[in-house]
Amino acid sequence: MVAEYAVSYRRELPGGGESEPRKSQTRTLGLGGLMFECDNPLDRGDSLRVEIALGDHTISAAGTVVYVDRRDAGPWQIGVQFTALAEDDRDALLGIYLQREYRLPSE
């Protein structure tokens, strides 16, 4: 679904550890992953930790960069497939999807 939410991401570094967090906005978000834009490219295959603010719930997930694209001189588009997502976070995503898709009232 097309959705803009605040996202913070960290890239896992070779040999352990993580990069400093960077902030962006999601452009698409679904049960399988997300796409966000950034000024600095990432590499396909990079492992990320992402946190997505969904109102009063913050989703924390692990993911892998599956595509990197750039149009003209615009921002980089980064596609991330979730590799680990807690059940309650998945339920929160599903709730957002159902609310948007079927215009259900929020709780």
N, C-alpha and C positions, 0 to 999 in steps of 0.2 A: 504494500500500500504506500502511496505517496504520503510522507509524514515528516514533519520537521520537529525534532526533539534535540535537546542538548546532548552531546556525546563527548566523552573524554576517553582517549585511547592511549595505551602504552605499548610500544613494540618490545617483544622479548629480545634481549641481546644475546649474541653468541657467547657462550661460556657462562651464561646465567645472568640474572638481573633483568631490569627493565629500563627503558628510556624514561625520560621525564614525561609527565602527562601532557598531551596536546588536546585542545578543545576544538570542536566543530559542531555542525548540525547534521542530523540525518537528512537524507533526501528521500530514501525509501527505507522501509522497515517491515520485516515480516518474521514469521516463526523460524525461518531458516537462516536469516542474516540481515544485513543492512548495507546501504550505500551511503557514504558521506563524501564531502568535498574537502580538500585541504590544499595548502600552498606548496607543501613539500611531498614529493612522491614517495610511496612505499613500494616494496618489491613484491611481486607475486610469490606466494609461499611464506611471507612474513607471518609470524604468530603474534597476535595482539590480545590484550586484555581491554575490554571496552566496558564502559559504564554509561547507561542511557537513562536520563531523567524522564520518567513518565509521571508527571504530577507529583503525588506523594510517594511514589514507588520508584526506586532506582534499580535497574537491571544490571547485573554484573555477569559478563559472559567471556568465554575464551573464543577466539575465532582465527581463521586463516584468510589472508588476502587472496582472493581468487581472480580479481581483475583490477587493472589500473589503466585508466584512460584519461586523455586530455584533449580538449577541443580548442584549437587555436591557442591563444595565450591565457585561456581561462584556468580555473582551478583544476587540480587533479581529482578525478572521480575514483573512489576506492570502494571496491566491492568486497565484503567480508562474509564468509560463511561461518555460522556458529559451529564450534566443535564441542562446547560444553555450555549448557544452559540449565540452571536449576528449574525444577518443576514449577515452583511458585512464580518464577520469572516468565516461564513459558505461558502460564495461565494469565499473567498480567498482559502479555503481548496479545494473547488470544482475546482477552476482554476488550482491549483497545481496538483490535481488528473488527470484532463484532459490533462495537458501538459505532465505528465509522461506516462499516459496510451496510449495516441494517438500521442505522440511526437509533440504536437502543439508548434509553436514558442511562446516564452514568449513576453509579451507586453513591 
